[in-house]
């Protein structure tokens, strides 16, 4: 496996996994991001966090054991990441967020697209 693929896979796994875990734990940062910025209810924040954590696990396990977690699972995980980041960007645009606030979801979306083409 090329180091480029490994680096992007680890970055996506860490980034999305931390986002999911903090959303499920309802940390202060997650409450600010999901609750105040994206205006999600606590229940929706938990569901969103669980989904993010599962997608991160699929990408991570595909790096470790590709025979068990196949490219099909990774494709669906990347679609989930893409949909979540596009909806985040849409909600930020609707809410008038700054360009700096939109940089994170945009970069994660680009990483997911790159990973789609190099891994699946």
MODELLER restraints for C-alpha pairs under 7 A, 6 or more apart:
rsr = mdl.restraints
at = mdl.atoms
rsr.add(forms.Gaussian(group=physical.xy_distance, feature=features.Distance(at['CA:5:A'], at['CA:118:A']), mean=6.80, stdev=0.5))
rsr.add(forms.Gaussian(group=physical.xy_distance, feature=features.Distance(at['CA:8:A'], at['CA:111:A']), mean=6.75, stdev=0.5))
rsr.add(forms.Gaussian(group=physical.xy_distance, feature=features.Distance(at['CA:8:A'], at['CA:115:A']), mean=6.70, stdev=0.5))
rsr.add(forms.Gaussian(group=physical.xy_distance, feature=features.Distance(at['CA:9:A'], at['CA:59:A']), mean=6.65, stdev=0.5))
rsr.add(forms.Gaussian(group=physical.xy_distance, feature=features.Distance(at['CA:9:A'], at['CA:60:A']), mean=6.88, stdev=0.5))
rsr.add(forms.Gaussian(group=physical.xy_distance, feature=features.Distance(at['CA:10:A'], at['CA:60:A']), mean=6.84, stdev=0.5))
rsr.add(forms.Gaussian(group=physical.xy_distance, feature=features.Distance(at['CA:12:A'], at['CA:56:A']), mean=6.95, stdev=0.5))
rsr.add(forms.Gaussian(group=physical.xy_distance, feature=features.Distance(at['CA:13:A'], at['CA:56:A']), mean=4.56, stdev=0.5))
rsr.add(forms.Gaussian(group=physical.xy_distance, feature=features.Distance(at['CA:13:A'], at['CA:57:A']), mean=6.81, stdev=0.5))
rsr.add(forms.Gaussian(group=physical.xy_distance, feature=features.Distance(at['CA:13:A'], at['CA:59:A']), mean=6.11, stdev=0.5))
rsr.add(forms.Gaussian(group=physical.xy_distance, feature=features.Distance(at['CA:13:A'], at['CA:60:A']), mean=5.52, stdev=0.5))
rsr.add(forms.Gaussian(group=physical.xy_distance, feature=features.Distance(at['CA:16:A'], at['CA:52:A']), mean=5.88, stdev=0.5))
rsr.add(forms.Gaussian(group=physical.xy_distance, feature=features.Distance(at['CA:16:A'], at['CA:53:A']), mean=6.57, stdev=0.5))
rsr.add(forms.Gaussian(group=physical.xy_distance, feature=features.Distance(at['CA:16:A'], at['CA:56:A']), mean=5.53, stdev=0.5))
rsr.add(forms.Gaussian(group=physical.xy_distance, feature=features.Distance(at['CA:17:A'], at['CA:52:A']), mean=6.43, stdev=0.5))
rsr.add(forms.Gaussian(group=physical.xy_distance, feature=features.Distance(at['CA:17:A'], at['CA:53:A']), mean=4.80, stdev=0.5))
rsr.add(forms.Gaussian(group=physical.xy_distance, feature=features.Distance(at['CA:17:A'], at['CA:56:A']), mean=5.05, stdev=0.5))
rsr.add(forms.Gaussian(group=physical.xy_distance, feature=features.Distance(at['CA:19:A'], at['CA:49:A']), mean=6.81, stdev=0.5))
rsr.add(forms.Gaussian(group=physical.xy_distance, feature=features.Distance(at['CA:19:A'], at['CA:52:A']), mean=6.99, stdev=0.5))
rsr.add(forms.Gaussian(group=physical.xy_distance, feature=features.Distance(at['CA:20:A'], at['CA:49:A']), mean=3.81, stdev=0.5))
rsr.add(forms.Gaussian(group=physical.xy_distance, feature=features.Distance(at['CA:20:A'], at['CA:50:A']), mean=5.87, stdev=0.5))
rsr.add(forms.Gaussian(group=physical.xy_distance, feature=features.Distance(at['CA:20:A'], at['CA:52:A']), mean=4.74, stdev=0.5))
rsr.add(forms.Gaussian(group=physical.xy_distance, feature=features.Distance(at['CA:20:A'], at['CA:53:A']), mean=4.53, stdev=0.5))
rsr.add(forms.Gaussian(group=physical.xy_distance, feature=features.Distance(at['CA:21:A'], at['CA:49:A']), mean=6.25, stdev=0.5))
rsr.add(forms.Gaussian(group=physical.xy_distance, feature=features.Distance(at['CA:21:A'], at['CA:53:A']), mean=6.30, stdev=0.5))
rsr.add(forms.Gaussian(group=physical.xy_distance, feature=features.Distance(at['CA:22:A'], at['CA:30:A']), mean=5.84, stdev=0.5))
rsr.add(forms.Gaussian(group=physical.xy_distance, feature=features.Distance(at['CA:23:A'], at['CA:30:A']), mean=5.25, stdev=0.5))
rsr.add(forms.Gaussian(group=physical.xy_distance, feature=features.Distance(at['CA:23:A'], at['CA:45:A']), mean=5.97, stdev=0.5))
rsr.add(forms.Gaussian(group=physical.xy_distance, feature=features.Distance(at['CA:23:A'], at['CA:46:A']), mean=5.97, stdev=0.5))
rsr.add(forms.Gaussian(group=physical.xy_distance, feature=features.Distance(at['CA:23:A'], at['CA:49:A']), mean=4.73, stdev=0.5))
rsr.add(forms.Gaussian(group=physical.xy_distance, feature=features.Distance(at['CA:24:A'], at['CA:46:A']), mean=4.81, stdev=0.5))
rsr.add(forms.Gaussian(group=physical.xy_distance, feature=features.Distance(at['CA:24:A'], at['CA:49:A']), mean=5.17, stdev=0.5))
rsr.add(forms.Gaussian(group=physical.xy_distance, feature=features.Distance(at['CA:24:A'], at['CA:50:A']), mean=6.51, stdev=0.5))
rsr.add(forms.Gaussian(group=physical.xy_distance, feature=features.Distance(at['CA:34:A'], at['CA:40:A']), mean=5.62, stdev=0.5))
rsr.add(forms.Gaussian(group=physical.xy_distance, feature=features.Distance(at['CA:34:A'], at['CA:45:A']), mean=6.32, stdev=0.5))
rsr.add(forms.Gaussian(group=physical.xy_distance, feature=features.Distance(at['CA:35:A'], at['CA:41:A']), mean=6.40, stdev=0.5))
rsr.add(forms.Gaussian(group=physical.xy_distance, feature=features.Distance(at['CA:38:A'], at['CA:91:A']), mean=6.15, stdev=0.5))
rsr.add(forms.Gaussian(group=physical.xy_distance, feature=features.Distance(at['CA:38:A'], at['CA:92:A']), mean=6.90, stdev=0.5))
rsr.add(forms.Gaussian(group=physical.xy_distance, feature=features.Distance(at['CA:55:A'], at['CA:77:A']), mean=4.76, stdev=0.5))
rsr.add(forms.Gaussian(group=physical.xy_distance, feature=features.Distance(at['CA:58:A'], at['CA:69:A']), mean=6.72, stdev=0.5))
rsr.add(forms.Gaussian(group=physical.xy_distance, feature=features.Distance(at['CA:58:A'], at['CA:73:A']), mean=6.77, stdev=0.5))
rsr.add(forms.Gaussian(group=physical.xy_distance, feature=features.Distance(at['CA:58:A'], at['CA:74:A']), mean=6.21, stdev=0.5))
rsr.add(forms.Gaussian(group=physical.xy_distance, feature=features.Distance(at['CA:58:A'], at['CA:77:A']), mean=6.67, stdev=0.5))
rsr.add(forms.Gaussian(group=physical.xy_distance, feature=features.Distance(at['CA:59:A'], at['CA:74:A']), mean=5.76, stdev=0.5))
rsr.add(forms.Gaussian(group=physical.xy_distance, feature=features.Distance(at['CA:61:A'], at['CA:69:A']), mean=6.28, stdev=0.5))
rsr.add(forms.Gaussian(group=physical.xy_distance, feature=features.Distance(at['CA:62:A'], at['CA:69:A']), mean=4.96, stdev=0.5))
rsr.add(forms.Gaussian(group=physical.xy_distance, feature=features.Distance(at['CA:62:A'], at['CA:70:A']), mean=6.48, stdev=0.5))
rsr.add(forms.Gaussian(group=physical.xy_distance, feature=features.Distance(at['CA:71:A'], at['CA:120:A']), mean=5.38, stdev=0.5))
rsr.add(forms.Gaussian(group=physical.xy_distance, feature=features.Distance(at['CA:75:A'], at['CA:116:A']), mean=6.88, stdev=0.5))
rsr.add(forms.Gaussian(group=physical.xy_distance, feature=features.Distance(at['CA:75:A'], at['CA:120:A']), mean=6.78, stdev=0.5))
rsr.add(forms.Gaussian(group=physical.xy_distance, feature=features.Distance(at['CA:78:A'], at['CA:112:A']), mean=5.98, stdev=0.5))
rsr.add(forms.Gaussian(group=physical.xy_distance, feature=features.Distance(at['CA:78:A'], at['CA:116:A']), mean=6.95, stdev=0.5))
rsr.add(forms.Gaussian(group=physical.xy_distance, feature=features.Distance(at['CA:82:A'], at['CA:109:A']), mean=5.78, stdev=0.5))
rsr.add(forms.Gaussian(group=physical.xy_distance, feature=features.Distance(at['CA:82:A'], at['CA:112:A']), mean=6.90, stdev=0.5))
rsr.add(forms.Gaussian(group=physical.xy_distance, feature=features.Distance(at['CA:85:A'], at['CA:105:A']), mean=5.35, stdev=0.5))
rsr.add(forms.Gaussian(group=physical.xy_distance, feature=features.Distance(at['CA:85:A'], at['CA:109:A']), mean=6.16, stdev=0.5))
rsr.add(forms.Gaussian(group=physical.xy_distance, feature=features.Distance(at['CA:88:A'], at['CA:105:A']), mean=6.99, stdev=0.5))
rsr.add(forms.Gaussian(group=physical.xy_distance, feature=features.Distance(at['CA:89:A'], at['CA:102:A']), mean=6.34, stdev=0.5))
rsr.add(forms.Gaussian(group=physical.xy_distance, feature=features.Distance(at['CA:89:A'], at['CA:105:A']), mean=6.63, stdev=0.5))
